[in-house]
């Protein structure tokens, strides 16, 4: 053991101190390794998140595959967003959104509603699972990860219709009821987004800087992991604001070269 164990209760106490209350909606972006040694591992972190929001709250996590699979199977395709997200996804009570590249999983009172309809609205649409959570006043918790992990920024970019994303332009495939169906996802950009972080990542994120200037970010720590808490709607609003400032002169465009060839998966 590299140091004292982080306990489930320590995580709950810190999240409550930062402002999360029973009944809240919460999305968690996390790094299990960043905590140090957690007693109970990823399952204990999941239990801490669920205990923090209580039986009337809901916990949402990204379970993205980032186009690493040819056919997304909502029942079996694992999450590539960290051990905590995979632990939550595998729980029998978890609901998972139907999206080929960027699905979410959720547990709680609003889990089914948050994850419904993702395939129809688009990857980072305001009516995507994260968009719904944010617009209902939900929290974003960064557990051992920095602002770069905050996918609510992408919901803000989609809200502003930033021209660096190809909406519905990436061909993807999903298994639905035993049938493989071709669907569309958001095509990623070619190049870095100046509102997310500078090219060397040394100056941090303009989104984070502006939010901190306005007192929108709450900081804490559990074990070795820094913890940052913010409202999803604040991230989206600041991102839309910055898109209005940066996007008109920004040369970054969708990565059309990565569009998949036509044909069966």
Beta strands, then each sheet from edge to edge (+ up, - down):
strand 1: 25-30
strand 2: 58-62
strand 3: 72-73
strand 4: 95-96
strand 5: 104-108
strand 6: 139-143
strand 7: 166-176
strand 8: 179-187
strand 9: 189-190
strand 10: 218-222
strand 11: 225-231
strand 12: 253-254
sheet 1: 4+ 5- 2+ 1+ 6+ 11- 10+
sheet 2: 3+ 7+ 8-
sheet 3: 9+ 12-
end
